Amino acid sequence: MAFKLDNAPYKHIGVPVYNVDLGPEILGKANRNGTILVNMKLTPIEQERVLKHELIHIDQFKNNNLDYDDRNVYWKGRTYPRDKMSEGSPELPLEAEAYKKT
């Protein structure tokens, strides 16, 4: 069951945010459809930090810098096979940008 977070501070950007159990490894996820999932097991302070990070990815989607499918992540014209990358790693350029801005 998912619970929608009170995302009043973010309403001006129109991003639906859902608080869900993402398991022990995943903190948050920005989706191509413009929604954000935040792990419900995080503290409110951690959830806010993750939300800010995922908002950067939403902007990356909107700017056509980021996209993905089941097999690959596409960043500024480059293809990164998902089976050969560590998703969420700060070493990835798309993550480096998000970590830098948050």
Salt bridges, closest charged atoms under 4 A:
ASP21 OD2 - LYS41 NZ 3.55
GLU48 OE2 - LYS52 NZ 3.27
ASP67 OD1 - ARG32 NE 2.90
GLU87 OE2 - ARG82 NE 2.77
GLU95 OE1 - HIS53 NE2 2.78
GLU95 OE1 - HIS57 NE2 3.19
GLU97 OE2 - LYS101 NZ 3.77
